Amino acid sequence: MENIFLKVLNMSATASIVILAVLLIRLLLRKAPKKYSYWLWAVVGFRLCCPVSVSSALSLLNFMPSAPSRAAGRGTAMQFFPDDIALAPQPRVELITPRLSETINNSLPAATPQASANPMQIWLFVGVVLWCVGMAALLVYSIVSVWRLRRRIATATRLDGNVWQLENVSSPFILGVFAPRIYLPYGLGEQEREYVLAHEKYHLKRRDYLVKLFAFALLTAHWFNPLCHLAFALMTRDMEMSCDEAVLAKSDGIKTAYSTTLLSFAANRRFPSAIPLAFGESGVGSRIKNVLSWKAPKRWVAPVAFLLCAAIVLACSMNPRQTLGEVCGEFWDNAAVSTYTEEQLSGSNVQYHPEEPLRLCDFLSGVRIGTAHAEKKVAISPEWSTLYLALPSADGTDSRRLTIDFVREHDPLDGPEPVYSLNIGTRDDTRSYEVLSGQEQINAFLAYLRGEMLAQNVFPLSEEKVSDALGKSGLSGSISPSESTSYGQGHMVYVVRSEAETYSSDPGAGKVMVATVSSMIDDSGRRLQTMFERLNVSDPFVWEDWKKQLVFSALLYGGFGDEEEIYRALAAEEVPKSTNFEGTIQAKWFLDLSGGYCRITYSTHRGATIYNEYGVPLRGYDGILGVHIYESKAAYEALQLS
């Protein structure tokens, strides 16, 4: 029962987003015929009853900051509330925004292994009980209402066909499922009867009595969601208004008389009900206003409104594109031991064993995948490749495993890069996924696994990545937390200070700045700007003095053949010389390399007196090296024009 309740919660959360979207679109359609607003509620009903849908780039949910989904059969299911939330060591939910999720997660109780049941299990059990009690209350209310109405219609007399007359009722209504009847109060004038029958017969034509019954069943299951109550009320109002407009469209000059009829049958029902479908039950005041202001729509309104409704229904009915992280689960951001195997054209296999454990999020964060398919894909060329990942258990054994097949589908005619799809899963359950975006990251990742290039780092860079590159390059210094700044989601700047040199004879004074690291990602791709300072540089200039800085830059950006690619390319360039009588240097180089397009700048200036860690004064020229790396020459040139 808990699993069913969690599915209902996930459907209700998804439907809430769709309800808000429908409310917004209804505002845009307020001048259009109400039948279009009525049609929009169909997608809300779909979201409230169907947990699974297809993934698509057209989904409205792609614009959400957080839209968690998981594979489910041939489609995906939104999962704001995980299936294992009751047993998780630290229960977590993923809602519309990270801030809302974090607020709720901080209030959820952690697991208590020593107890017979986790606190979250108790919370979930209480939630299931309350949910069932609420549904039972609504069902009892509906059954009692129908039973009382059935007793009242026992004295009804047939007027004509399926039209019956009844005493002691305040408004005409439709009752029945398989053989619905129209019930009218006695004493209606001929004109009033004509309007009422036209309205009710339009309900019968559209099967609105079944729509309302189904909508009430969904409301019963989602009674805890206030947005569902609002949606039910507005759906009923749109249903009635669209019938009003259908009657008005068939007759001219009846708006005043029709409004009077509506007013005379106003039913003051304040509690939602599945049946009956009453003529004057919903928003009579707003319906009268709509009737009095109604005008036949212009010809262009209908096709525009139809296309808008169709687009919204389509966008709201589909799930967002899955990320690779949602499919890989715990293997996404946990370091796993890996083995990579490739089949060669000769038929032999080659295995690669990366020295360090892999975190897939460091390499494939930009990969987006489509809907899961049960059938595994097979490469059309003889070359295939498989990555085997293992996460150690608490006792050190490899207990959890994941396999990713990189299926080479074809090599495009206009370039050397192959196109892959992915088979992801375990020995017992593997599914196939089309890669919607991120082919270039996959190719770079496979080249890294083969040892052909450095890994492409995720931008903006983390403090851990910068510290790791400092260690690997041998560049002395440490990050200064107080000077490092975030300039938004896609831009981070770190300042690295020397551990030995200061600008003063006082060792406690300001440390010499070794480097500033500015990493950013935007529409032009990844960009890295590193500025290095060296005091008392040698004269004449030698590239060897700056090797560590160039290696550091290559490690930060990634994607190069190896960490010394930039250094080797510059070592072949002309050594800069002073350009004026003071001995200062201004120089610039451009390099189009495998990992990106590089703009290198170098300058010197007469330095101030500085002191080393022993208090010995140093004086000479200070050198500043700038390493700017872009994804391509085209990206660099586009930025210069912007």
N, C-alpha and C positions, 0 to 999 in steps of 0.2 A: 504493500500500500504506500510505503514511503517513496518508492520509485515512481509510482503514478503521480503522487503529490508533487514531486520534484519536476516531472514533465509538465504538469499543469502550471507550476510556477514559471518555468522557462517559456512556455507558450504565452502566459499572461504578460511577462516582461517584454517579449517580442511584440505582442499585440499592442502594448501600451505605446511603444514607439510609433507603430503604424497608426494608431488612433490619433496621436498628436499630428502626424503628417496629414491625415484625412481632415482634421479640424482646420488646418491651415489651407488646404486646397478648397474646402467648402467656402472659405472667405473669398477666394478668387472666383468661385462659381456662384456667388450670391445673386448675380443678375441672370444667370443661365437657368433653364428649366430645372426643376427640382429632381427630375428623374435621374439626372447625372450625379447629383449629390447622393441620391439613394443607392445608385450602383456602386459607389465607392465603398460602402460598408461591406460589400462582399469580401474584399481582401482582409478586412478585420475579422470576419467570420472564419476565413481560411486560416489565419494566424492563430485563432483561439482554439481550433480543433485539430490542426495538423502540425505535428512537431518537426516534420522533415520537409525540406525543399531543396531545390537545386542551387548551386553557387554560381554567381555571375558577376561580372564587372559592372553590370547595369543596376545592381541592387542598391536601394536607397541606404541600406545599412553600411555600405562601404564608406560613407561619410562620417560614421560614428568614430569617436576617439577610441572606443573599445567595443568590439563586436565579436565575442568568442563563439566559435562554432567547432563542431567535431564531425567526423565522418559517421554516417548512419545509413547503412544499406547503400543504395546508389546515389544518395543525396547527402546533405549535411543537416545537422540540427543545431540550433542556437543553444548555448549552454552557459547561461549566466550563473546558474546554481549547479555545481558539479554533482555527478551521481554519487561520488564518494565523500561528500561534504561531512557526513555524520561520523566517518571513521578517520578523516584526515587529522594528522597531528596538530596542524594549525588551520582550521577551516577558513576558506576564502571564497568570496564571490567576485564576479566581474560584471559590473553594471555599466550604465551608459557612459559615465565619465570616471577616470581614475580616482579623482578626489572623492566622489560618492562611494566608490568601491572601498577605498581606504578607510573612510569613516565607518562604514559598516563592518569591515574586517577587524578593525580595532576593538569592536564591541563583541565579537564572536568569541566564545570560550574555547580555550585550547583543550586538546585531548588529555585525559588523565589515565595513564596506563594502569595505575594501581586500582582504579575503580572498576566496578562490574560493568558500567556503561559510561560512555563519554557524555559530557554535558550536552554536546550537540545532538547526540542521539535522543536525549530526553526532549530537547527543544523541538526536534523534528517530529517526535511522537505526539507532543502536545499540539503542534501545528496541524498534523493529520486529523486529530480528534476534533479540533475546532472547525476545520474545513468540512468534515463530514457532518457535524452538527448544523452548520450553516446551510449546506445543501439540503439536508433533511427538512429544515425549517421552511425553505422556499418551496420544496416539493409538497409538503403538507399544506401550506397556504394555497398552492395552486389546485391541489386535489379537492380541498374543501370548497374553494371558489367555484370550481366546475360542478361539484355535487349540488351546491345551492342553486346554481343557475339551471341545472338540469331539472330540478324540482319546479322552478318557476315556468319553464317552457312546456311543462306537461299539459298546460291548458291552451297552448297555441293552436291556431286554426290556419289551414292552408289558404293563401290568397291566390297564388298562381304559380305553378311549377315548384321551384325551390324557394319561393317567397312566402313567408308565414307572418301572421299578425299575432301580437301578444299584448296583454294588459300589464300595467304596473312596471313598465320599463321606461327609462328616461331617454334612451338613445337607440337608434338602429344598430344592429351588430351582425356579424357572421359567426356561426358556431358549427363546428364539425371539422373532421379531417378527411375522411374518405368520401363523404357525401355532404359537403358544407351547405348550410341553409342561411338565407337572409331573413332576419327577424326584424319586423317593423312594429312600432307602437300603434295602437289604434288612434284614429282621429287625424291622420295626416291629410293635408290638402293635396289636390291632384298635382300641383306644381312642386310642392315639397317632396312628394313621393317620387316624382320624375327625377329630381336632383339626387335624392338619396339612392335610388336604384341604380342610376348611372354610375355613381361613386362606388357602390358596393360591388357591382358587376365588374368594374375595372379591377378591383381587388381580386375577385375570383379569377379573372382572366390571367393575372400575373401570379396566381398562387401565393398571394401575400399572407394568407392565413397559415400556410406551411412555413414561410420565411420567418414569421413572428414566433411560431412555435419552436423552430430551430434556434432562433436567436435567444429565446428565453432559456432553452436548455443550456446554451453556452454561458449565459449569465448566471445560471445556477451553479455551474462548475467553477466560475470565476467570480463568485459573489464578493470576495474579499478585495477586489480591485475596483476602486471608485471610478476609474476611467471607463471600465466596462459598463457601469450603470449609466454614465453620461452617454456612452456610445449607443446603448439600447434606447435611451430616451430620444436622442437625436435621429437615430435610424427610423424610429416609429414616426417622428414628426416629418422627416423627409418622405417617408412612405405615404403619409396622408396628404401632404402638400402636392406630391406628384399626381395623386389621384384627383385632387381638386383641380389641378391645371389641365388634366385630361378631359374633365367634364367641361371646363370653361372653353377649351379649344374647339369643342363640337358645337357650341352655341354662342351666339353673340348677344351682348346686352343683358346678361344674367348675373353680373357680379354682385350687384346690390341684393337681389333676391337670394342668391346662393349664400351670401354672407349672413343674411337674416336667418336662413335655415340652419347654418352652422351654429349661430349664437343660441338658437332655441334648443339645440341638442347638446350643449356643452356638458360633459361628464367630468365631475371633479375627482377623477381617480389619481391618487398620489403614490400608489405602490405599484411596481411593475408587475405585469401579468402576461401569461402566454396567450390566453384566450379569455373572453372573446375579442374579436377585432371590431371595435366600436367606432361608429361614425364620428362621434364628438369627443373622443377620448384624449387626444394629444394636442397640446398647445393651441387651443382654439383661438386665443388672442392673436398669436403670430400667424395662424392660418388665415384669419380674416384680413389681416394687413396684407398678406401675400395675395389673397384673392382680389382685394380692391386695387392693388398696384399692378396686377398681372397684365402683361401685354404679349401678344404673339411675338415670339423671338424672330429676329432677322435670320435670313438664310444661312449666313456664315457662322452663326452662333453654334448651331447643332454640330457641324463637323469639327469645329475647334474644341468644343466641350467634350465631344466623344474621344478625340485623339488625346486630350489632356487626361481624361479619366483612364483610358487604356494604358497610357504611359505610367501613370501613378500606380494602377493596379499591378502592372508588370513589375515595376521597381520595388514595390512593397511586398510582393509575394515571393521574391527570391532572396536567398541568403547571401551574405557578402562572400567575396573570394576568400578561400582559406589561405592562411599563411602556413608555411612549412613548420613553424614552431608549434602550431596547434595540433598538427598531425604527429610530430616527433615527440611531443610531450616532454618528459623529464630529460630526454637526450638533447633537447634544444639548448638549454643553458647550463648544463652540467658537463664537466670535462670527462670524456669517455675514451677508453683505450680503443684504438682503431687499427684495422688492417684493410688495405685497399688492393683489389685484384683486378687486373685487366686481361682480357683475351686479345692476343695479337692476331694479325692477319694470317700468320703461319699456323695458328691453332694452339700455340703454347700459351701458358698463363704466366704473367709477371705479377709478383706481390710486392707491395710497398708497405713499410711499417713506420709511420710518422713517429719521431722521437718523443714528442710531447702529446699528452691527451688533447683531444679536440673538443671544442664547444661549437656546435653547428651555427649558433647565433653569431659567432665571430666571422663567419664566411658567407652565409646564405640568407642574411636578414632581408634582402630585397627580393627574394624569390616568392612569387605568388602562384598558387596552384588552383586548379579547377575542381570539379566534383569528383569524388572517388568512384572508381569502377572496380567491380569484383574481379574482372578478367585481367591477368597480368599481361603487359605488353611485351613483345619480343622484338629485338632489334632486327632491322631489315638488312644490316650489313653484318659481317662476321665479328665485328668488334663490340664487346660489351664490357661494362665495368661495374663492380660491386664494392660498396663500403660496408664493412662489418664493424659495429660499435658495441661496446660492452661497458656497463657501469658496475663497479664492484659493490658487493653487499657489505653489511657491517662487519662480517668476519673476514673480509678481504677476497672472497671468491667472486668470480664473474657470474652473477646470477641473472642480470637483466640484459637482454640483447636486442638490437635493432639492425635491420638490413635495409640498405638503400641501393636499388639497382638504377644506374644511370643508363637509360635505354636510348641508344643513338638511333634516331628515326631517319634522318637524312642530312646530307651536307648541302646547304644552300648554294645555288649556282653563283650568287653574287658575292661570295666571301668564303673564307677558309673555316669559319667557326661552325661546328656541328650543332644540331638542334636535338635536345634531349627531352624525354618524358621520364617520369619517376615511378618505380615500384617501391613502396615503402611498407614495412611491416615486420612481423616475426615469422617463424617457421610455420605457425598454424594459421596466421591471418595476414595476408599481404594484399594491398590494393594498389591500383594504378591511378596516376594523377597526371593530367596535362599541365605543362608549365605555361602559365599565362604571361609571366614576365620574370626577368632575372636570368635569362640564358647566359649572359656574359659573366655573371657571378658563378654559375655552375662551371663554365669553362675555366675560369681562373682558379676555382677550388680544386678541380681535377688536376690542373697543372701544378698546383701546390702539393697535392698528394703525391704526384710523380717526382717531386723535387725539382721541378723546372722553374719555379718562380716563388717569390715570397707571397705570403698570404695577404690578401687585400683586407685591410682593417675596416671595421665599422666606424663611420663618422657621425657625429663628432667623436674624437678620441676620448677614451676614459683615462683617468689618472693612472690606472693599472698599466695600460698600454704604453703610456709615456715613460713610466718608471722602468718597465721591462725593456724598452728600447734604449734607455740610458745605460742600463746594465750590459746589454749585448754589444753596444757600440764602444763601451769603455770610456764614455764621456763623463767626466766627474761633475757632480752637482746634484741637487735635489730640488723637487718642486716646492715652490713657496705658496702654501695654501692661501695666505692672506691676499696675494696678488693675482691668483688665478680666478678667472671670471667666466660665467656663462652668459652669453648674449642671446638667449632663447634656445628653442629646442634643437636647432641645427648648427649652433656655433659655440665653440668652447676655446678659451685661451688659457694656456698654462705658462707660468714664468719659472725658469730654472735658475737658481742661484749657485754660485761657487761655494764650495765648502772650505776653501783655503784662502782665497784672495779677498782683500777688502779695499775700499777706496780711501782708507785713512790709516794713520799709524796706530789708531785704536782698533784692536782686533774685534771689538764688539760693534763697530760701526757697520755701515751698509756693505753687504756682500756683493761682489762683482756679479753682474748678470751674465750667465753663460748662454742662455737661449730664451726666446719666447716662441711658443708653439701655438699657432692659430689654425684650428681645423674646423671646417664648415662643410655643409652639404645643402644644396638648393637645386633649382631647376637646371643649373649648368653642371651638376654632378659634384663629386668630392673635390675639395680644394684644400691644400696645405700651404701655409706660409710659416717658415721658420727663419728667425733672425738670430745670428750667433755673434757674440762679442769675444774677442781675444785681446788681452792687454800685452803691450810690448812685443808685437809680432816681429818675426825675423825679417831681415833685409839682406839679400833679395828674397822675394816671395817664392815659396815652394808649396805645391799642392799637398804634399804629405802632411803639412801642418794642419790641414783642414779635413783630413781623411775621416776622423771620428765624427765630425759634424755632418759630413755627407752621408756616411753610413747610417747615422742616426735618422736623417731625413728619409732615406730609402726604407728603413725599418718602419717608420711611422706611417708612410703612405701605403707601402706594400704593392704587390703586383709586378715588381721588377724581377728580372731573371735571377739576381742575387743581391745581397746587401751592398756590394761594391760597384754596381753598374753605373751609378751617377759619378762616382769617383774616377772610374776608369775612363769614362767619356770625357770628363774635364781634364784629366791628366794628359790627354792627347791634344788639348787646346793650348794656345799660346799663353805663356806665363805673363801676368799683368806687370806693367812697369809704371813708374811714377810719370805723371803727365804735367807737372809744374815744378817750379824751383823749390817749393817747400818739401817735395818728396812724397806728396800724397798721391793716392791711386783712386781712380774711378773706372770700373770695368763692368761689362755685362755679357752674358752668354745665353744662347737658346739651344736646348737639346730636345730632340724628338725621340724618346726612348720607349722601350717595350711597356714600361709601367705607367707612362704618362708624359705630358709635355712639361719641360722644366725651364724656368727662367731663373738664371743665377746672377746675382749682383755681388760686387765686392768693392769696398772702399776703405781707405785708411784716413786717419786724422791724428794730429799731434795730441798725444795723451797727456793727462794730468799725472802728477806724481802719485803713485799708488804704492802700497806696502804689501809684502807677502806675509805668510803666517809667522815669520821670525822677526817682523818689523823692519826688514830691509827695504829701503826705498827703491822703486823701479820707475824708469822713465823712458819713453820711446813712442812708437806709433801704436795706436789701437786699431785693430782690424774689425770690420763688420761684414759678415757674409750673409746674404739672403738667399734662401732656397725656396722657390715658389713652384708648386707642382699642380698641374691641372690634368683632367682626364684626357684631354686631347688638344691639339693645336687649334682646332675649330672652337672648342670651349673657351680657350684663352682669348682668341680673337673676338668672339662674341661678347665677352666681358669688357674688352677694350672699347667696343662700339656702344655699349649700354651706358 
